[in-house]
């Protein structure tokens, strides 16, 4: 009876536009369950101790609980043992979702036993997960651009409510379809502030399932690992699209070093009205080779680093002390305590 009631309420919630979860269970004196409660998944509130916890290893999940009181309660009669609905509240303290968004709710993101068996067989014969996902999507009519764009925007909005530094922008084209999307979270911005001395701009990943080009801004941290500063989806490799992308990045970092330094030079040298200087500024894009000569690039020379983003994010730095192998023991000991594991071995090689 319990499973039937839960299935009934879950199917009802799908039609209405919300998700469900099981609430409290009540037992009698002999330990038998005599009451089940099924509630809206936005029932209750998240405890403050979890929101105020400072030693978290992960970002907070989006807070969705808002004290909704909707519920269905079933009880078992003492004499007959039959179950009946003893309480039903159909009032919600939040907006209900449209039908096209319901499938993204937790209690409705389930697959059947047949689909699980099909998935298991495909994995057993060596088909990779992305291809399995494509197969299931094709059986259900393919990818839904409008639905997934809306879901992505809602996700970014949700992250923004938790991550105060979350930065994202999007641009619509003809018929209000998504053209370009740019985003960077607080962790990425922190990494840029620390490791942004070298910035690589890569557009070699190709296109995703919606024919959108993936562009990544990235650098290198003190473990010699790739760290992503921002990511963009663009509709085409046009001058206009890249101008938009770079404008968003400039807004994101809130400064443009070249422009700032150029303005300082004009003011300090009194050359703002000099014609040849104005002409030089108009040709600034051809100065890139000269401008970057002698600059520090943290070992980034080819696209090999951006290609490595397709693999796992490197290994953890080991905490053990390395065996001293060179004649410069004091320098080697000092490096072992000051550098990360990756950087120590580079330092170690220079001592040989």
C-alpha positions in Angstrom: 0.0 0.0 0.0 2.9 2.3 0.8 4.4 2.0 -2.6 1.0 2.4 -4.3 0.3 5.6 -2.4 3.8 7.0 -3.1 3.4 6.2 -6.8 -0.1 7.8 -6.9 1.1 11.0 -5.2 4.2 11.2 -7.5 2.1 10.8 -10.6 -0.3 13.5 -9.3 2.6 15.9 -8.7 3.9 15.4 -12.2 0.5 16.5 -13.6 0.4 19.5 -11.2 4.0 20.7 -11.7 5.9 19.9 -8.5 8.1 17.1 -7.1 7.6 14.9 -4.0 9.6 13.1 -1.3 8.6 10.9 1.6 8.1 12.7 4.9 7.7 11.3 8.4 6.7 7.8 9.3 4.8 6.9 12.6 5.0 3.5 14.3 2.8 1.9 16.9 4.0 0.4 20.2 5.0 -2.9 18.5 7.1 -1.1 15.9 4.7 -1.4 12.9 4.4 1.6 10.6 0.8 3.0 10.8 1.2 6.3 9.1 3.1 7.6 6.1 3.4 11.2 4.9 4.3 12.3 1.4 5.3 16.0 1.0 6.2 18.5 -1.7 10.0 18.5 -2.2 10.0 22.2 -1.1 8.6 21.4 2.3 10.4 22.8 5.4 13.5 24.9 5.5 17.2 24.2 5.3 18.9 24.3 8.7 21.0 27.4 9.4 23.9 25.3 10.6 24.4 24.0 7.0 24.2 27.4 5.5 26.6 29.0 8.0 29.2 26.2 7.9 32.6 27.6 7.0 34.7 24.5 6.5 32.7 23.2 3.5 34.7 21.4 0.8 31.9 22.0 -1.8 29.7 24.9 -2.7 26.2 25.1 -1.2 23.5 23.4 -3.2 20.8 25.7 -4.4 18.2 26.3 -1.6 14.8 25.2 -2.8 12.9 24.6 0.4 10.5 27.4 1.2 8.2 25.9 3.8 5.6 24.5 1.4 2.7 22.8 3.3 1.4 20.6 0.5 1.2 16.9 1.6 -0.7 13.7 1.5 -1.0 11.5 4.6 -2.2 7.9 4.8 -3.1 5.9 7.9 -3.9 2.3 8.7 -7.2 1.6 10.5 -6.7 -0.3 13.8 -9.4 -2.9 13.3 -9.4 -3.8 9.6 -5.8 -2.9 8.8 -7.0 -1.0 5.7 -5.2 2.1 4.6 -7.0 5.4 3.9 -6.0 9.0 3.1 -6.3 10.9 6.4 -5.0 14.3 5.2 -4.6 16.0 1.9 -3.3 19.6 1.4 -3.2 20.9 -2.1 -1.9 24.5 -1.4 1.6 25.4 -2.4 3.7 28.4 -1.2 5.6 28.6 -4.5 4.8 28.6 -8.3 4.2 25.3 -10.0 6.2 24.4 -13.0 5.1 24.1 -16.6 4.8 20.6 -18.0 8.0 21.0 -20.1 10.1 21.6 -17.0 8.7 18.8 -14.8 11.0 16.1 -16.0 14.0 18.0 -14.5 12.6 17.6 -10.9 14.3 15.0 -8.8 11.3 12.6 -8.2 10.6 12.5 -11.9 14.1 11.9 -13.2 13.7 8.1 -13.2 14.1 5.5 -15.9 12.3 2.2 -16.1 13.7 -1.2 -15.4 13.8 -2.0 -19.1 15.8 1.2 -19.8 18.2 0.3 -17.0 18.7 -3.2 -18.5 19.2 -1.7 -21.9 21.8 0.8 -20.5 23.6 -2.0 -18.7 23.9 -4.1 -21.8 25.3 -1.2 -23.8 27.9 -0.6 -21.1 28.9 -4.3 -21.0 29.6 -4.4 -24.7 31.9 -1.3 -24.4 29.7 1.6 -25.6 30.8 4.8 -23.9 28.4 6.8 -21.8 28.1 9.9 -24.1 27.1 7.5 -27.0 24.5 5.8 -24.7 23.1 9.3 -23.8 22.9 10.1 -27.5 21.0 6.9 -28.1 18.5 7.5 -25.4 18.0 11.1 -26.5 17.4 10.0 -30.1 14.7 7.5 -28.9 12.9 10.3 -27.2 13.0 12.6 -30.2 16.5 14.2 -29.9 17.8 17.1 -28.0 15.4 19.9 -27.2 17.2 23.2 -27.7 14.6 25.5 -26.2 13.9 23.3 -23.2 17.6 22.8 -22.4 18.5 26.5 -22.9 15.7 27.4 -20.4 17.0 24.8 -18.0 20.6 26.1 -18.3 19.5 29.7 -17.6 17.5 28.6 -14.6 20.5 26.6 -13.4 22.8 29.7 -13.7 20.2 31.8 -11.9 20.1 29.3 -9.1 23.9 29.2 -8.8 23.9 33.0 -8.8 21.6 33.0 -5.7 24.2 30.9 -3.8 27.4 32.2 -5.4 27.4 36.0 -5.0 30.3 36.3 -7.5 28.7 34.2 -10.2 28.9 36.1 -13.5 27.0 35.1 -16.6 25.6 36.8 -19.7 23.6 35.6 -22.7 22.6 37.0 -26.0 19.5 36.2 -28.1 19.3 36.2 -31.9 16.6 35.9 -34.5 13.3 34.5 -33.2 14.6 34.9 -29.6 16.9 31.8 -30.0 20.1 31.7 -27.9 23.2 32.8 -29.8 25.9 33.1 -27.2 26.3 32.3 -23.5 29.2 33.3 -21.1 29.7 32.3 -17.5 32.3 32.2 -14.7 31.7 31.3 -11.1 33.3 32.7 -8.0 36.0 30.0 -7.8 37.1 30.7 -11.4 37.3 34.4 -10.6 39.4 33.7 -7.5 41.7 31.6 -9.6 42.0 34.3 -12.2 42.9 36.8 -9.5 45.8 34.5 -8.3 46.9 32.8 -11.5 45.7 35.3 -14.2 49.2 36.4 -15.1 49.0 34.2 -18.2 45.6 33.9 -20.0 45.0 31.5 -22.8 42.0 31.7 -25.1 41.1 28.5 -26.8 38.4 27.8 -29.4 39.6 24.4 -30.6 37.1 22.1 -28.8 34.6 22.0 -31.7 30.9 22.2 -31.3 28.5 20.6 -28.8 25.2 18.8 -29.6 23.4 22.1 -30.3 26.0 23.3 -32.8 27.5 25.8 -30.4 31.2 26.4 -30.4 32.8 25.9 -26.9 35.4 28.6 -26.0 37.5 28.4 -22.8 39.6 31.0 -21.0 42.2 29.2 -18.9 45.6 29.4 -17.2 48.0 27.4 -15.1 48.1 27.2 -11.3 51.0 26.6 -8.9 50.6 22.8 -9.3 51.1 23.2 -13.1 47.5 22.2 -13.5 45.0 23.8 -15.9 42.5 26.1 -14.2 39.5 27.5 -16.1 38.6 31.1 -15.7 35.5 31.3 -17.9 33.6 29.4 -20.5 31.5 30.5 -23.5 29.2 28.9 -26.0 29.0 30.9 -29.3 26.8 30.3 -32.3 29.4 30.9 -35.0 33.1 31.9 -35.5 32.3 35.4 -36.6 34.0 38.7 -35.7 30.8 39.9 -34.1 30.6 36.8 -31.8 34.2 37.0 -30.7 33.9 40.7 -30.0 30.9 39.9 -27.8 32.8 37.2 -26.0 35.8 39.4 -25.3 33.5 42.3 -24.2 32.0 39.9 -21.6 35.4 38.9 -20.4 36.5 42.5 -20.1 33.4 43.2 -18.1 34.1 40.2 -16.0 37.7 41.2 -15.1 36.6 44.9 -15.0 39.7 46.2 -16.6 41.7 46.3 -19.8 45.4 46.5 -19.1 46.5 47.8 -22.6 43.9 50.5 -22.7 44.7 51.6 -19.1 48.4 51.7 -19.7 48.0 53.5 -23.1 45.9 56.2 -21.4 48.5 56.6 -18.7 51.2 57.0 -21.3 49.3 59.6 -23.3 48.7 61.7 -20.1 52.2 61.4 -18.8 53.9 62.1 -22.1 51.5 64.7 -23.4 51.0 62.9 -26.7 47.2 62.6 -26.8 47.0 65.0 -29.8 50.1 63.7 -31.7 48.9 62.4 -35.1 51.4 59.6 -35.5 50.6 58.3 -32.0 46.9 58.2 -32.9 47.8 56.3 -36.0 49.8 53.9 -34.0 46.8 53.3 -31.7 44.6 52.5 -34.7 47.2 49.8 -35.7 47.3 48.3 -32.2 46.1 44.9 -33.3 49.3 44.5 -35.5 51.4 45.2 -32.4 50.6 41.9 -30.7 53.8 40.1 -31.7 56.0 42.9 -30.4 53.8 43.5 -27.4 54.1 39.8 -26.1 57.8 39.4 -26.8 59.7 38.7 -23.6 56.4 38.0 -21.6 56.0 35.1 -19.2 53.7 32.4 -20.5 54.0 29.7 -17.7 55.1 27.1 -20.2 52.1 27.4 -22.5 53.3 27.0 -26.1 50.8 24.8 -27.9 47.3 23.5 -27.6 48.4 20.5 -25.6 47.2 22.0 -22.4 43.7 22.8 -23.6 43.5 19.3 -25.0 44.2 17.9 -21.6 41.0 19.4 -20.3 39.3 16.5 -21.9 40.9 14.1 -19.5 40.7 14.1 -15.7 41.9 17.1 -13.7 45.3 15.8 -12.8 46.6 14.0 -9.8 46.6 15.1 -6.2 49.9 16.5 -4.8 51.5 14.0 -2.5 52.5 15.2 1.0 55.5 12.9 1.5 59.0 14.4 1.6 61.1 13.5 -1.5 64.4 11.7 -1.3 67.3 14.2 -1.6 69.4 13.3 -4.6 71.6 16.4 -5.5 74.6 17.9 -4.0 72.7 21.0 -3.0 71.0 19.5 0.0 70.0 22.7 1.7 68.5 24.2 -1.4 66.7 20.9 -2.1 65.3 20.7 1.4 64.1 24.3 1.1 62.4 23.6 -2.2 60.7 20.5 -0.8 59.0 22.6 1.9 58.1 25.6 -0.3 57.0 24.3 -3.6 54.1 22.1 -4.7 55.1 18.5 -5.8 55.0 19.3 -9.5 57.0 22.5 -9.2 59.5 20.9 -6.9 60.5 18.3 -9.5 61.1 21.1 -12.0 63.2 22.9 -9.4 64.9 19.7 -8.6 65.9 19.1 -12.2 67.5 22.6 -12.3 69.8 21.6 -9.4 71.3 18.6 -11.1 
